[in-house]
């Protein structure tokens, strides 16, 4: 989802759709990264037709370090 990638582009760590994959045989994952997935469901119907959808985005933060450090950093940059 392009919108998700754009929304998360400025968080300061890599963001991947679905799964992180190594691009070389000996590559290790980043110290911190986000993996996301999404699902879309029918939100409303009218006359037996779908009139709107709802999209849910699920994110996981993978981290070898304390993830609260990243949260504190992001919070401080928006003050």
N, C-alpha and C positions, 0 to 999 in steps of 0.2 A: 504494500500500500504506500503509494507515493506520499500521501498526506501524513502518515505516521512517520516516515523517514524524515520529512521536512520538519515536523514538529519536534523531533528528537535530535535534529542535526546539531544543535548548539549546546548539548549537555556536557560536552567535553570528553566523552568516551565513545568507543565504537558501538554502532547499533546494527543488528542483523535481523532479517526477517526469517523466522522459522528456526534456524540453527546456525551456530558458528561452525565454519568448515575451514580446515587448514588448506592453504593454497600451495604449500610445499610439504614434502614428506616429513621434514624435521621441525615444522613450525609449531610453536606453542600458542595457546589462546592468549589474548590480551590479559593484563592484570585485572582489569574491570571491563565489562561489556554488558550490553542489554540485548536480549533476544525477545522478539515479540511475535505474536500471532493474532489473528482476528477471526471473528465469525459474524456473519450477518444473518439476522432473523427477520421474519415478517412482523411488523409492529402494529399495523392496522389494516382492516379490510372494509370494503364498501361494495355492496352488490356482488358479492362473491369474487371480488378482485382485490389484490394487494394494492393498498394506496400509499404505504410507507414502509420503510425498512429501518432497523436499528442495528448498528454495528458496534460490537464489543471488541476492545483491544486488550489483550493480556500480555503483560510484560514481566520478565524475570531479569533481575540484576545479578550477574555472576561476578564474584569478586574474591580475589586472593587476599585482599586487605579489608580492614574494617569499613563496611559500606556506609556507616554514618559519617565518615570523613567526607565522602563525596556529597552527601546530602547537606552537610554543614557548608561546604564550599558553594554549592548551588544556591543555597538560601542567602548566603552573604553577598553573592553577586547581584541579587535583585533588590537589595535594600537601597 
